[in-house]
Amino acid sequence: MTHTLRTLFGLDDDTPVTGLTADSRQVTEGMVFAALPGTAMDGRDFIPQAIEQGAVAILSVTGTVADVPVIADSSPRLVYSQLAAKLFPGQPKTLVAMTGTNGKSSTVDFLRQIWAYAGLNAACFGTLGVTSSAGYKPMTHTTPDALALHKTLSELAAEGVTHAAMEASSHGLKQYRMDAVKITASGFSNLTQDHFDYHPTMEDYFRAKARLFIDLTPLDAPVVINTNDKYGQHLVEVCQGLGQDVLQVGWTGADIRIDEVMPHAAGQKLTLVIKGQRHKVDLPLAGEFQVLNAVAALGLAMKTGVNKNKAVEALNHLKGVAGRLELAGTKDGAPVYVDFAHTEDGLDKLLRSVRPHTMGDIVIVFGCGGDRDPDKRAKMGAVAAKLADQVIVTDDNPRTEDAATIRKAVLKGCPDATEIGDRALAISEGIRRLGSRDCLVIAGKGHEQGQIVGDKVIPFSDVEVAREWLS
């Protein structure tokens, strides 16, 4: 379908529109440029450049003036999302959105695996990229820009995908990136301290997450909520107050309850109580947090039409996702895991998860990112000191901050730790220390393929570096 300024905005103007972008560098002849005010820069500063490159109209905030037609709105990001949906119509019939601080990537991938096990054409996307029966494609954001989001959904629908699960970040929800998406079910994992560089308070962070349920999920759509923390419990009350169909899961889940977990070397044996019936599962994944992710995926699968017994059966065949307690290899039988845990709560769950599988010492290598919430650094150090036996503090993504200053802040929480700034050398030292009954955890970067130093991204993969030292 050919779009014009008339068909898209109702203007008395039949100028053809070839596309939309919020990046002035990508403007070509016939495009609409969304000049959106942001935290780091203001898109309005780039309007002259966009017009010079061929922009036929500008989408921006009320009061914006330009030499081409201006579509002005008090919520231009919302209009941008609605426009993206018009330019890239179509999405898989079933679309699940998953939010929370930790566990989103694993949950949406586990849900994709359960759907596929049940014979459905399924996909998932978020931090780890897009995974479907057609293969894998990388992505740049947990919740992509609205245009990239609708383009992805449109492409998946064209591939024949009927069931898709996506991650919904607080940034994406607060910036209206998902507002024109048709959601058929939603999930919530947990809420812990993160992104305080963006959210001023925990209440603001919770409100951003809750938008998914209050504003974006239809009242007749099911929601699956992990009730393990006070935010999940509060969200249950909110959703039930709206009259939504709420399925509660977790250790305290009223509908799917984790009754027993027995760790063993290759995974863990579970007893789940589903609607009063007991079910045995041999989950081939280490880590208690993976049990929580698995039951959330189970609940969402059941609520999107998968037979309960088939969905439970699928849990026995789940595969872990990249950078989430990913086994990089072993040294004399001692496992080396790579994990994305980059918050106090994430690190706590990670270390508690590997403890039941470890007879000897837990060795941890980790750091904290620069230009991000500085308050969590000493807290993460304290968690490492409390739950690991040997701690090595190194660099994560220092970005524009001084790496040594970040390490110093982390070391306040774990003063007896070893400090090795070079991440590759820190990983090497962690591996050198391993005895046959020990376990090494390399935390913070997970699936990432680069280390951000200043404004440069240096190629770096924890998994690959660990495998090189192990070999």
N, C-alpha and C positions, 0 to 999 in steps of 0.2 A: 504494500500500500504506500502511495506517495503522500507525504505529509506537507502541509503548508502552514503558514502562520495563522491562516483562517481556521483550518481543521484542528490545529493543536491548541490555539489560544482564543479563538473566536474573534481575532482581529479582522478588520476590513482590508485584508492584504493577502494576495494569493502567491506571495513569494515562496518558492519551494524550500523545505527544510531538509537538509541532508543528514543531520545528526545533532548530538548534544554532548557537551563536555564541561566539566568544572575546572579543567586544566588548560590554561590559555595557550600552552605550548602545543596542544593537540588540535587547536582550532584550524579548520580548513574551510574553503568556500562553501557557504550555505548552511553553516552550523549555528545553533543557538549556544551562546556562552553563558554558563551559570556563574555569575560573579558573587560568590558566597563569602560573607565575612567569616573568618576562622580564628582560632586562638593564636596561631603562629603568623599568619598573613591574611590580608584582606583581598579577596578576589576582585573587588572594585578597582584596585590599583592597576589591574591588567586589562581593563576594558579597552583603552586605546589600541593596545597590541592586538587584542582579539579582533577588533573591527578591521584593523589593517590586514589581518590574515584572512578576512572574509566572513566574519560573523554577521548574520543577518538580523539578529535580535539578541537582547541581553535579558537574562532572568536575574533579578536581584531584589534587595530590600526596598521598601517604600522610600521614595525620595531620590532614587537613583536617576541620573540624567545621562543620556548618551546620544550619539549621532545616528543611531538606528533605533527601531522600536524597542521599548523597555517593558518587560512584563514584571511589574513591581508587586510584591506581596510581603506581608509581615512575616510569613513563614516560607521563604523561598526554598528551603531544603525539602519541605513537604511537597511543594509544587514540582521540584526537581524529580522526586521519587515518582510522583504521579505521571510526569512526562516520560520518564524512563520506561514505565509500564506500557505506555501507549506506543513508544517506539519499538519495544521488544515484547509484544504480547505473547501469551502462552506460558504455561508452567505445568509441571507434573500435577496430576489430579490430587494426589495426597502429598501435602507439604507440612513437615513437622519442624518447628523451631525450638531449639534447646538453649536455655540461658543458665547463668550461674557463674561463680568465680572459677571453680575447678571442675574438670570432668566433661566439659562440653565436647571436645574432640573425640574422646573415646566413646562417649555415649552415642553420638550420631553415627560413628563408624560401626559400632556394635549393632545399632538399629538397622543400618544398611545390610549388615551380614545376616541378621535374623530374617529380614525381608527376602533377601536373595535365597536363603535356605528354604524359605516357604515358596520359592518359585516365582517371586515377583521381580520385575525389572526395576532395580533400586539404585540410588546414588546418594552421596553425602558430600557436603562441602563446608569449608571454614578455614581455620588456621593451617591445616595440613594440605589444603588444595581441594580439588574436585576429584572424587573417586566414583566411577560408574563402571558398567559392564564394558564400556568402550575404552577404559583405561584410566590414566591419571593425568591431571593438569595442575600446575602450581597456581597459587593465588597470593595476593599481597596483604590482604587484611582478613581478620577473623570474620567480620561481617563486611563484605565488600561494598564499595561505593554503589549507590542505587543503580547506576547505569550498568556496571559490571555484574551486579546481582541479577537484574532482569535479563541481561544478555545470557548469563549462565543458566537461569531457569528456562528461558526460551530454547536454548540449545539442548538442554536435557530433555525437554518435552519433544523436540524434533527427533531426538535419538530414540524415542519410544519409552523413556523412563516414566513410570507411573507413580513411583514412591520416592520422595527425596527428603532428606533430613539436613537441616542447616544449623550452624551455630549462630546465636544472636548475642553480640557483645553489647555492653552497656553504652559504649560510644555509638555504635550503630543504632541502638534504640533511641538514644537521646538526640541523635542527629537525623531522625526520621528516615533512615535509609531503607527501612522495611515496611513503611506505611502503606505502600501500594501492592504489597504481596498478599495473596489469599492463603491464609494459614488454616490448616485443618486440625491441628493438634499442637500443644505446646508442652515443654518440660522445664523443670527447675531442679538444679543439682544442690547448690549451697551458696552461701554468701560469706566471704571472709575478706580481710583487708587487702585491697589491691587497687591500682589506678587512682591513688590519692593525688597524683599529679593532675588529674582531670576532674575527679569528684571531690568537692570540699568536705563532705561528711559521709558517714555510712548510710544515713537516711537518704541523701541525694543518690547514692549508689543503688540503694534498694529501690527507690522510686523509678530510676532508669530501667532496672530489670523488670519491675512490676508492670511497666508500660506494655510489655509483651502480652500480659494476661488481661489487663484492664482495657487497653485501647486497641490492641491488634488482633487478639484471638476472639473469634465470634462466640457469643454466649452459648451456642449449642455445640461448640467444639470441646472435646475432652482435654483435660490438663493433667499431667502426671508430675507430682511434687514429692521430692525427697524431704521427709519431715525430720531429719536428724538435727537441724539447728533451729533457732528461734525464728529466723527469717522464713524458713520453709513452713513452719507452723503458722506464722502470721499470714503468709501467702495463701495457705489453705482456707483460713477464715475469710480473707478478702474474696477469693474465688467462689467459695460457697455462698458468700453474701451476694455475689452477682448471679447466683443460680447456675454456675458452671458445673459440669460433670467432672469431679475431682477424684483421681486415683492416687492414694497415698502409699509411698514405697520407702524402704530403708529398714534400719534396725528397729525403728518405732512405727513402721508403715502399717496402717490399718488394713490395707488391701493386699500388699505384697510385703511380707515381713521376713527379714533375714533372721533365721532362728539359730543357726549354728554354722560356724566356719572352721574347718580343720585343714590347716596348711600342710602341704607336703612339698617335696623337692620341685616337682614340675607344675604345681598349681595349688588348688585347694578344693576340698569337698564341701559342698554347701547343702544345708537344709533350708528350703524356702517354704513359707506358709502363704499360699495364694488363695484368698477368699476362703480361709479355713481349712484348705487341703494341703497336706505336706508333700513336697516334691524334692527329690534328691538330684543334685547336679554335680558333675566333676568339671569344674571350671579350669581350663588349661592356662590360667594366668596367675602370676604371683601378685600379692598386694590386696589388702582389704578394700582400698578405694576402688579397685577394679570391680569388686563385688557390687559396690554401690552404683557404679556406672552400668554394670550388666543388668541390675534389677530395674534401673530407670529405662534402659532400652527395652527390656522385657515388657514393662508396663505400656510403653508407647507402641510397641508392636501389637500387643493385645488390643489396645484402643484403636488401632488402625486396621483391624480386620484379620490379624493372624490368629489362627487357632491356638489356644493356650498351650496344649501339649506339644504342638509343633514348635512354638516359640521357646518353651522350656528346653526341649530337645536341642535346639540350635545353640543354647548356651554352652553345651559340651564341646562345641566345635569353633568357638570364637578365637580369633587371632588378635594379638595386641597391635596397637597402632604405633607408627614411628615416633620415637622420642618419649613414649609414655611407658616407663619401666621396661625399656627395650633392652634385651640381652645382647650386648656387644660381643661377648665371648666369655671364655673362662680361662683361669690360670690354675693348673693343678686342681681342677674341680671347683675353684672359687669363682662365682659369677661376677661379671662386671656389667652393671646396669647404667643406662643413660635415661634421664628423666627431665621433663620440662619444669618440674617444681621450682617456682620462682617467687613464692610467697611464704610467709610464716606458716600458714595452715597447710599449704601444699607440701612444704618440707617436713612438717610434723607427720602428716599422713604417709608420706613416702617412707620415712625412716621407721615408723611403726609397722608399716606393711612388710618391710623386708626382715624385720627382727624375728618373726616366727619361722622364717626359712633359713636363718643364720645361726650356726652353732658357735662360731668364734666371734671375731671383731667385725663391726661395721665400720668401714673406712669411707669418709665422704669428701669429695672435692666439689667446692661450690664458690660462687661469688654473688654480687648483686649488680644490677644494671645501673648505669648512669642516667641522669635526666629523668629519673623515676622516683617514686615515693621514698625519700631518705629515711623515714621513720621505721621502715621494716628491717633495715640493715642489722642493727644490733639484736633485734628480736629473732631474726633468722640465725644469727650467730649463736644465740642462747639455745635455740631449738637444736642446732647441730651439736653443741656441747653436751646437752642433756641426753640426746637419743643416739648419738654415734659414739664409737669408742676412740676413733682417731679422726681428727678434723684437719683438712687442708683448705685454706682460704686462698682463692685465686681471683683472676679477673673474669667478669662475665662480658657484658657489652658496655664498656665505660662511656661510650658516646662522647659528649663534649666535656665531661667531668674528668678530673685527675684521678686515675685508677688507684693510686696509692692512698688517696684520701678516702675512697670508697672502701678499700680493704681495711683501713684503720677503723672505720665506723663499724664494719662487720665484726672485727676482732674485739670490740668492746664487749660483745656478747659471748665470745669464746676466746678469752685471753691466752689459753694454753695451746691454741691451734698453731699449726705450721703455716707460714705465709710464703707462697710462691706465686708471684705475679703472672709469669708466663703460663698460660692455661695448658699448653701441650706438655710442659715440664711437670706441672702439677699433676696431670693425669698419669704421666710416667712414674712419678713418685708414689702415687696411690696404688698403681699396679705392682710396683717393686715391693711394697709393704705386705702384699697379700699372702696369707697362709692358706692351706687347703680348706680350712673350715670357715674362712672369712668371706666377706662380700664387699665389693666396692660400688659405691653409688656416685655417679657424676651428675650433678644437678644444675638446673637453671636454664639450659639452652635447648635440651631435647633434640627436636628434629631440625633445628636451625642449621643452615649451611654456611653461615658467615658470622664473623665477629665485628661489631660496629665500634670502630675506634675513631674518634673525631667525627668527620662526616663521610668516612670511607668504610666500605664493607670488605673486610679481608676474608677470603675463603677459609672456612674452618668448620669442621664437623666433629662433634664429640665422639660419635660412633666410629667414624673413620680413623681418628687419631688414636682412640683406644685399641682398635683392631690392629693398627700399625705397631703399637708398642707390644701388644700381645703376641704378634707374629715374630 
